[in-house]
């Protein structure tokens, strides 16, 4: 009986962990996107493309974008970006995802052909954790 139960839940835990990690990665990318107080369509498109590359259609991007933006905006507004990055860092265990995050964050910051000082500061924090 325990083997059957373990088999039933084996995929659930992996899927739930993957979703939590992807939500955290999306929050990191939206933090970079919002660092300069400007949501640019080019940056949103880059975040959408990255999300699709990582998870495909299994992850409803639009359902998670608004909460990610709100969480990132709250962290910036309250001056808690470092703590927010710490929470994201603690959530993401996948080595593959961790290694892809710095490059993805750079792509988002550079989507509008300009990396602002605010974006650069967050990129430096991301590099320390994920670079």
Protein Blocks (a to p, Z undefined) as FASTA:
>chain_A
ZZmmmmmmmmmmmmmmmmmmmmmmmmmmmmmmmmnopacfklmmmmmmmmmmmnommlcf
klmmmmmmmmmmmmmmnopmmmmmmmmmmmmmblklmmmmmmmmmmmmmmnopacfklmm
mmmmmmmmmZZ
